[in-house]
Amino acid sequence: MPLLPEEPQIHESAQGPRVTPAAGRTTPTPRPVPGPRPAAPSRPGRPGPQRPTPPVQRTPRDGAPAKPGPSGPAVSAAPAAGPQIQLIPASAEGALDAADEAVDLLLDSGRAPGDVLMITTGAQHPWAEHELSFGEASYWAQHDAGDDVFYTDAAIASRAGSRPVVVVAVNGGPASAAGVALPLAHARAGALLIVCGDPQQINSVLGAGV
């Protein structure tokens, strides 16, 4: 049964924090190229200006029940054995911004950076380009360390390991890119799969292949 785009939310239960729909986005502001890699072991901050922290409902990490959130229909139903799937409608031009905002909400709600994998179908995320500029060995070492959000694209995502949360930005690329990235992302996501892009395209892939 195809997934219907409804009010998106970032959570692992029906009471988690919600993501603001990306419909009606304007063309995103060009992203600045990340600066030089610092000598310190820690990675540089996220590229681009910091967004104001959106109001989110905090979800306890220790398993305690969260306070009930606003009532509303579930975004989607996922099989008991698979991850929950959430859809954030966005244009190809706005999908990367929508995915970045979803990641910000996840981190603000208590998710560890190392829990998150982001996959793009079109242009690489600026951080993927930045890390690859130091060579593939350094790039995959960041992945293996598992201590930060890892950014990759559909062409090489099969090498990435599973993480609790996978975010996919359907931001263009070949027609076949989404058909490759979405089933792969579903297989890599342990608890939650968030997909940002055109609902009709996403439903056609997930409805048939997942």
Beta strands, then each sheet from edge to edge (+ up, - down):
strand 1: 84-89
strand 2: 116-120
strand 3: 150-153
strand 4: 163-169
strand 5: 189-197
sheet 1: 1+ 5+ 4+ 2+ 3+
end
